[in-house]
């Protein structure tokens, strides 16, 4: 799986499940931006057994999300709301 001499560690590209930090890194966004993507339903957490308190995400879901962005046309992009002045 991992490269030789890496003490058995699996590279990020080989992982099936990734942490919140790794997911944000893979998507090239900050953690707060990634959390917003999760809150808005663009990316989904993996349901873990009762008592496990860790947010993990499927690498395949992240890849699918990136692919879905490639099909967005300019007329589908919503402009950011302007901030109130003053």
N, C-alpha and C positions, 0 to 999 in steps of 0.2 A: 504494500500500500504506500507507505511513505518512502522518502528517499533513504538510501543507505546512510548509516551513521547518524540518524536523527532520533535515536533512542525510542523507536516505535511510534513516534508521533505521526499523525495523519495530517497531510497538508490541507489547507482550507478548501482547495479545489476538489478534494476527494471526499470531504465530509458529506454525509446525508442530512444531518441536522446541524444547524449552526446557532450560536448564541446571538443575543441582540447586538452586541458589539460587532461580531463577525458579519451579521446580516447588513448592518449599516455600512460597514467597510466594503462589502461586496457590491452594494448598490451605490457607493460613492456619496453617501449622505451622512449628516450628523445623526447622533442618537436621538435628539429631540425630533428631527424630521422623520426618522424611521418610526418613532413611537406614534407620530401623527398619522403615518401611513397605515399603521396597525389599527389605530383608533377609528380611522375612516373606512376600514374594511378592505383596503387594497392588498394587505398581506395578513395572513392568519397564523396564529400560534398553533403549535402542535399540542393537542390534549395529552397530558401526562397522567400517570396513575395518581390517585388521591394521595395528598401529602407531599408530592414533589413540587417544590416551589422554584421553578426555573422556566424562563421563557425561551423556548427553542422554536426554530423555524426550519421548514424543509428547504433545502437548497433548490430542489426542483420547482417549488412554488416561487422562489425569488427569481429563478431563471425565466419562468413563465410570465411573471409580472414584467420583467424587462422586455421580453418579446412582445407583450401586449402594448407597451409604450411605442413600439416601432410602427404600429398601425394607426396611431392617432394623427389626425389631420389638423392643420392650423385652426380650422373653424370649430374644432372640439375643445380647444384649449380655453379655459376660463381665466380671464385676467384677475390678478389679485385685487381685492377691494382696496381702495385708497384709504389711507389713514386720515382721521380727522385732523384738520389743521388747528394749531393753537395749543 
